[in-house]
Amino acid sequence: MKKIDAHAHIGYIGGWADVGIDEAGLIKQMDDFEIEKTALCCEDNDVTLKAMTDNPGRIIGCIYVNPLNQRTVDFMEDYTSKGFKAVKLNPLRHAYCADGEVVNPVMEKARKLGIPVCIHSGHPPYSLPWQIGLLAERFPDVKVMMIHMGHGHGVYIDAALKMARKYSNIYLEMSGMPMPSKILEAYETVGKNRIMFGTDTPFHHPSVELQKVLVSGADKGGIERILYENAKEFFALDGK
């Protein structure tokens, strides 16, 4: 089956994580697991741009934006003009609340540029599903990917599903979320086009994340949508 990885990182992430992957390692991993394209981000957006340039058609660039740093917001147009397809926000990393007014300029610019916004979820006090729901409510015409769909806490996973059912502009990505049954629940109750496969490389491994989709209980058509078609639509890849 064709696959698009809807969420991955490049570079080294230090501190508590102490993980990393370089461009060559990422492409080898994609080849090993037959991943056609990867939605990629790095705090240095030029690293992502280099990977896009070096590997035409394989990398979906996501602009890493820190709303507390206006310079990164100002550069959104520039990176979009270079082919980036989405925005990546990590409230946990940069210590702001996902529903805070500080995020408004990013959302307004994403709306103007016609690109979706991908937001880390699952960690209090900054990135809870309810906060992402409130943000999506304020910007109903911006597609919002809730990365990790609540992550590792059962209550947050349940909240991610509830928020996505309530707000039609919320899409779910399942990397790091441990319950395969919730992938099927998202497919059946949120929307067949609103749940996507991701790896969160290098934090997680494709072999584990793929297996969760394969044992979720979704039928063959559902698995194909989760692994490929939904991300293709979300990032507006137009068959490229």
C-alpha positions, 0 to 999 in steps of 0.5 A, a space after each residue: 500500500 502507498 503511504 504518506 507519513 503525515 508528521 516527522 522531524 529532521 535533525 537532533 532533538 536534545 535534552 530529555 529526548 536525545 533522538 535525531 535523524 539526518 536527511 540520509 537516514 530519513 530517506 533510507 527509512 522512507 525507502 525501507 518502509 515504502 513511504 512515498 512522501 513525508 510531511 517534515 519539519 525542523 526548527 531551522 526551516 532551511 534544513 527542511 527546505 534542503 531536504 525538499 530540494 535534495 529529494 524532489 516530490 518526497 518531502 512535504 515541507 511544514 513551516 515551523 513557527 513560534 508565535 512568540 517569535 514574530 520573525 518566524 511568523 513573518 517568514 510564512 509567506 516566504 516559505 510558502 512561496 518555496 513550496 511548503 504546504 503547512 504550518 507546524 506549531 508546538 505549544 509545549 516546545 515554546 511554552 504558549 497555550 494552543 488557544 492563546 491569542 498569541 496564535 491568532 496572527 499565525 492562524 490568520 496568515 495561514 487562512 490568507 495563504 490557504 494552508 493547514 496548521 498542524 499542532 502538537 497535542 497531549 501535554 498540559 498545560 499548553 497543548 490539550 485537545 480542548 485548547 485546540 478545539 477552542 482554536 479551531 472554533 475561532 478559525 473554522 475555515 482553517 484546517 487543523 491537524 491535531 498531532 498525536 490525537 491526544 497522545 498517551 493519556 486515555 482521557 486526552 485521546 477521548 477528548 481529541 475524538 470529541 473535539 474532532 467530532 464537534 469541529 469539522 476543521 479538526 483532523 487527527 494524526 495518530 503517531 505516539 497514540 497507543 490505542 489502535 481501536 481509537 484509530 478505527 473509532 476516529 475513522 468511523 465517527 469523526 470522518 473517513 477523511 480525517 484520520 492520518 498515519 504519521 510516525 513522529 520520526 525520530 521519536 517513534 518508528 514506522 514499524 510500530 506506527 504502521 502496525 497500529 493502523 494495520 491492526 486497528 480493525 479498519 477495512 482495506 479501503 479504510 487502511 488505504 485512506 489512513 495511510 495515504 489518501 487522507 494526507 494527500 487531501 489534507 496537504 492538497 498534493 494534487 497527485 504530485 
